[in-house]
Every structure is written in structure tokens, then in C-alpha cells.
Amino acid sequence: MKKFALLVAASSLLTFGCAPQSQQKPMYYWNDYSHSLYNLKKEPTEETTQTHLATLNKIIEDSNTNTTRVPPGIYAELGYFLMNKGQSQEAVKYFNLEKETYPESGVLMARLIDAASSNKN
């Protein structure tokens, strides 16, 4: 009887332990970020810069469509690119979005907002 009970317990553990788990929705959507950033760092040209900016915008767009959070740093990185291109008002918008989404980035975003504000033309 003990062997039978042990066999039933072991078989139920194997059965339920191997059952497919419900698929969790991913926390963030990264699209092709790693590949895009790698190409930009490897060969920093206008083409790779534009490709990376398009990837950042696509991540934001797809995250909003899929109702997932935009990954940490994406708003800030896009804002930084815009600030360096002289589009300070647009950069401040993205820095504020980063600060709202990730409050722990508040100190850094405040500094970047100040820097972008002082660069306004």
C-alpha cells in the first residue's frame, strides 16, 4: 500500500510538474534594440544612427500598442539623441516621460532637462 501511495504521489508530481505553465506577458518589449545599438557602436554613421532612432521609436510605439511599459532608458536615450540634434523641447518631453515612468531616474532626468533647457535656441 505504501508503494502504491508513493507511486501515485510521484506520478502526480511528474504529471503536474511537467504541465505547461501559463504564458506570462513580457514585462518589456525590446524589439531589435541590442542589434541596433551594436551596429551604431560598431559603425557610427548617419545611417546606423537613423536606424537606431527608428528602433527606439518602434519600441515606444509597440510598447504602447501592446500595453507594456516602455523599457527603462528608452525615453531617456531618445531624448538624449534629440538634445544633441538641437531639438531641446522634444528632448525635454522624452526626459519627462522617462522620469514619470521610472521615478528613480528623477535626479538624472532633472539634470538632462536643465541641460536641454539651457541649449534651447
Backbone bond lengths (Angstrom), bond angles and torsions (degrees), N, CA, C in turn:
res aa  C-N    CA-C-N  psi(-1)  N-CA   C-N-CA  omega(-1)  CA-C   N-CA-C  phi
1 M - - - 1.443 - - 1.517 111.45 -
2 K 1.339 116.24 -40.48 1.463 119.98 179.32 1.526 110.51 -64.37
3 K 1.330 115.82 -38.74 1.465 119.59 179.34 1.521 110.50 -64.57
4 F 1.331 116.48 -39.99 1.457 120.81 179.92 1.537 110.30 -64.19
5 A 1.323 116.60 -44.55 1.468 121.12 179.61 1.523 110.42 -63.83
6 L 1.323 116.87 -40.37 1.459 121.23 177.91 1.519 110.70 -65.43
7 L 1.314 117.21 -40.55 1.458 121.97 178.83 1.522 111.01 -64.48
8 V 1.316 117.57 -42.76 1.472 121.85 178.34 1.525 110.35 -64.24
9 A 1.313 116.89 -43.69 1.464 120.57 -179.89 1.525 110.70 -63.90
10 A 1.332 117.37 -44.27 1.463 121.16 -179.43 1.520 110.84 -65.67
11 S 1.333 117.16 -42.30 1.463 119.31 -178.85 1.528 111.13 -68.28
12 S 1.327 117.83 -36.06 1.465 119.41 178.16 1.524 111.04 -69.27
13 L 1.325 116.94 -36.43 1.466 119.41 176.06 1.513 110.72 -63.31
14 L 1.321 116.91 -44.16 1.459 120.22 178.81 1.515 111.20 -64.97
15 T 1.306 116.55 -40.97 1.462 120.38 -178.66 1.524 111.29 -65.45
16 F 1.317 115.99 -50.73 1.462 118.83 -177.15 1.521 112.24 -79.26
17 G 1.299 117.34 -27.34 1.464 120.86 178.32 1.511 112.46 -70.19
18 C 1.319 116.93 -27.20 1.460 121.32 -178.98 1.517 112.54 -99.15
19 A 1.315 117.33 0.07 1.456 120.41 179.60 1.520 109.18 -66.49
20 P 1.335 116.43 143.96 1.463 118.52 -179.86 1.525 110.87 -63.18
21 Q 1.288 115.20 134.32 1.455 120.89 178.79 1.520 108.67 -83.45
22 S 1.306 116.67 153.70 1.459 119.44 177.43 1.527 108.81 -64.86
23 Q 1.301 114.68 139.69 1.458 120.35 -178.21 1.523 109.50 -75.64
24 Q 1.321 114.84 122.67 1.457 119.01 176.21 1.519 109.35 -84.55
25 K 1.289 115.17 145.53 1.451 121.28 175.95 1.525 107.45 -71.33
26 P 1.335 117.94 134.09 1.469 118.71 179.67 1.530 111.08 -62.82
27 M 1.313 114.52 147.87 1.457 119.59 -178.43 1.534 111.50 -70.24
28 Y 1.328 116.13 -38.50 1.462 121.25 -178.20 1.519 109.51 -132.13
29 Y 1.321 115.15 156.15 1.453 121.67 174.28 1.524 107.06 -115.33
30 W 1.334 116.57 115.08 1.463 121.46 -174.43 1.523 113.88 -100.71
31 N 1.337 118.05 -9.39 1.460 122.14 -178.86 1.525 110.07 51.76
32 D 1.327 117.48 -126.38 1.466 122.36 -176.59 1.536 109.89 -110.37
33 Y 1.325 116.56 33.11 1.467 121.43 -173.10 1.524 113.04 -56.47
34 S 1.320 118.51 -49.96 1.469 121.35 -175.72 1.516 111.50 -60.31
35 H 1.308 115.93 -45.53 1.470 120.65 -179.20 1.529 110.80 -65.19
36 S 1.315 116.03 -43.44 1.455 121.55 -179.80 1.536 111.67 -63.55
37 L 1.324 116.84 -45.48 1.464 120.97 179.49 1.524 111.10 -65.87
38 Y 1.328 116.18 -41.14 1.472 120.58 177.77 1.535 110.20 -58.12
39 N 1.325 116.61 -47.64 1.460 120.04 179.89 1.524 111.66 -62.43
40 L 1.329 116.80 -38.05 1.462 120.58 178.85 1.527 111.03 -65.38
41 K 1.326 116.64 -44.07 1.470 120.18 -179.71 1.527 111.64 -70.58
42 K 1.324 116.69 -35.47 1.459 121.43 -178.66 1.524 110.75 -70.39
43 E 1.318 116.05 -43.03 1.464 121.07 -177.33 1.528 109.33 -139.78
44 P 1.332 117.10 86.07 1.474 120.25 -175.75 1.532 112.49 -76.36
45 T 1.311 115.90 87.28 1.461 121.77 177.24 1.521 108.82 -115.11
46 E 1.309 116.32 172.76 1.464 120.25 177.07 1.532 110.26 -62.97
47 E 1.323 116.36 -36.52 1.467 120.31 -179.92 1.530 111.58 -65.37
48 T 1.335 117.71 -46.33 1.467 119.59 -179.93 1.531 110.90 -69.32
49 T 1.325 116.69 -31.79 1.466 120.20 176.26 1.527 110.01 -64.57
50 Q 1.329 116.93 -46.57 1.465 120.76 179.49 1.530 111.49 -64.19
51 T 1.327 116.28 -38.41 1.464 120.46 177.41 1.524 110.64 -62.95
52 H 1.334 116.04 -42.54 1.469 119.65 179.89 1.531 110.84 -67.45
53 L 1.320 117.49 -40.74 1.465 120.10 177.07 1.528 110.67 -62.56
54 A 1.315 117.02 -39.66 1.464 120.95 177.49 1.534 110.01 -64.06
55 T 1.326 116.48 -38.41 1.473 120.55 177.96 1.527 110.28 -64.59
56 L 1.333 117.57 -43.58 1.471 120.45 178.29 1.528 110.64 -60.47
57 N 1.322 116.70 -45.51 1.465 120.53 178.75 1.524 111.64 -63.58
58 K 1.321 117.21 -38.23 1.465 122.09 179.25 1.537 110.47 -66.30
59 I 1.329 116.42 -39.71 1.470 120.10 177.40 1.528 110.15 -60.85
60 I 1.322 116.33 -45.22 1.469 120.81 179.84 1.527 110.35 -63.57
61 E 1.319 116.09 -47.16 1.463 120.94 -179.24 1.527 111.52 -61.91
62 D 1.331 116.84 -48.29 1.467 120.44 -178.50 1.523 111.97 -68.37
63 S 1.325 117.51 -34.77 1.467 120.12 177.12 1.520 110.39 -63.86
64 N 1.309 116.61 -41.74 1.465 119.98 178.53 1.526 110.99 -67.55
65 T 1.334 116.81 -38.64 1.463 120.89 178.34 1.519 111.26 -65.40
66 N 1.335 116.95 -41.56 1.460 122.16 -177.75 1.526 112.90 -86.87
67 T 1.304 117.17 3.86 1.468 124.32 -177.08 1.525 112.51 50.48
68 T 1.330 115.44 44.28 1.460 121.21 170.48 1.519 107.10 -111.14
69 R 1.317 116.18 159.94 1.468 119.85 178.03 1.511 109.13 -70.19
70 V 1.306 115.97 143.87 1.456 120.59 171.98 1.521 106.17 -66.83
71 P 1.339 117.99 133.66 1.469 120.01 -177.05 1.535 112.10 -58.53
72 P 1.321 116.70 152.89 1.463 120.76 -179.25 1.519 111.27 -60.06
73 G 1.325 115.48 134.51 1.454 121.39 175.14 1.512 115.46 90.85
74 I 1.331 118.24 -13.06 1.466 120.50 -176.81 1.530 110.68 -68.52
75 Y 1.328 117.24 -47.78 1.463 119.64 176.74 1.529 110.60 -59.72
76 A 1.319 116.10 -43.70 1.466 120.53 -177.67 1.519 110.94 -64.52
77 E 1.321 117.37 -42.53 1.465 120.28 -179.56 1.525 110.98 -65.01
78 L 1.321 116.76 -42.48 1.462 119.77 177.64 1.525 110.08 -63.85
79 G 1.327 117.17 -42.45 1.459 120.65 177.17 1.516 112.35 -61.22
80 Y 1.322 116.71 -39.00 1.456 120.67 179.75 1.533 111.43 -65.36
81 F 1.324 116.61 -42.56 1.466 119.73 175.59 1.516 110.69 -59.65
82 L 1.344 116.38 -44.45 1.461 120.46 -179.71 1.524 111.45 -65.33
83 M 1.317 117.48 -39.69 1.464 120.76 178.31 1.521 110.58 -61.23
84 N 1.328 116.81 -42.41 1.461 120.51 179.55 1.526 112.50 -68.65
85 K 1.335 117.47 -21.52 1.463 121.19 176.87 1.526 111.51 -89.59
86 G 1.330 117.48 1.32 1.451 121.29 178.42 1.517 114.46 87.65
87 Q 1.317 117.97 9.63 1.460 121.91 179.39 1.533 108.91 -97.52
88 S 1.330 114.90 67.93 1.461 121.51 -171.00 1.519 113.82 -64.29
89 Q 1.330 117.89 -41.49 1.466 119.51 -178.79 1.523 111.26 -63.19
90 E 1.314 116.47 -42.24 1.461 120.77 178.11 1.530 110.01 -66.16
91 A 1.340 116.47 -38.51 1.469 120.98 178.82 1.527 110.60 -61.86
92 V 1.315 117.18 -44.07 1.469 121.67 179.80 1.529 110.01 -60.79
93 K 1.324 116.95 -38.29 1.466 121.05 177.94 1.528 110.22 -58.43
94 Y 1.329 117.25 -45.76 1.464 120.34 -179.05 1.531 112.08 -72.90
95 F 1.320 117.60 -34.18 1.466 119.66 175.87 1.531 110.01 -63.45
96 N 1.325 116.58 -40.44 1.467 120.22 177.73 1.525 111.48 -66.11
97 L 1.330 117.06 -38.58 1.469 119.75 176.19 1.526 111.41 -62.05
98 E 1.342 116.13 -40.59 1.470 119.84 178.04 1.524 110.12 -63.19
99 K 1.338 115.67 -43.37 1.469 120.49 -179.11 1.528 111.27 -65.23
100 E 1.334 117.79 -37.70 1.465 121.21 178.20 1.528 111.33 -69.63
101 T 1.326 116.32 -40.27 1.460 120.47 -176.78 1.516 111.26 -74.71
102 Y 1.323 116.44 -38.65 1.469 122.14 -178.17 1.531 108.85 -128.78
103 P 1.324 117.46 85.26 1.467 121.15 -176.31 1.528 114.16 -55.85
104 E 1.339 117.66 -26.02 1.460 119.98 179.67 1.533 112.06 -66.30
105 S 1.330 117.14 -13.03 1.467 120.23 178.53 1.535 111.20 -91.76
106 G 1.315 117.28 7.70 1.461 122.27 -173.07 1.513 115.66 -55.35
107 V 1.324 117.64 -43.44 1.474 120.33 -177.96 1.529 110.39 -64.85
108 L 1.330 116.43 -47.97 1.459 120.23 179.58 1.520 110.97 -64.23
109 M 1.331 117.13 -43.13 1.466 119.80 -179.23 1.527 110.94 -65.28
110 A 1.326 117.83 -36.60 1.469 120.71 177.34 1.521 110.31 -61.63
111 R 1.327 116.57 -40.86 1.475 120.01 178.03 1.522 111.50 -66.23
112 L 1.329 116.31 -40.82 1.462 119.51 178.76 1.531 111.22 -68.63
113 I 1.317 116.88 -36.15 1.470 120.46 176.09 1.522 110.08 -63.82
114 D 1.331 117.34 -42.85 1.472 120.99 176.86 1.520 110.47 -62.03
115 A 1.332 117.28 -43.00 1.461 120.71 179.67 1.518 110.70 -64.43
116 A 1.325 117.14 -43.40 1.471 120.62 179.45 1.529 110.86 -66.34
117 S 1.323 116.33 -38.61 1.465 120.27 -179.86 1.521 111.56 -66.51
118 S 1.327 117.54 -35.06 1.458 119.84 179.45 1.521 111.66 -77.03
119 N 1.350 117.82 -14.70 1.467 121.60 178.13 1.507 113.38 -93.54
120 K 1.334 118.07 0.75 1.469 120.43 -178.19 1.513 109.52 -62.07
121 N 1.331 112.69 141.13 1.474 119.05 179.04 1.490 111.00 -93.79
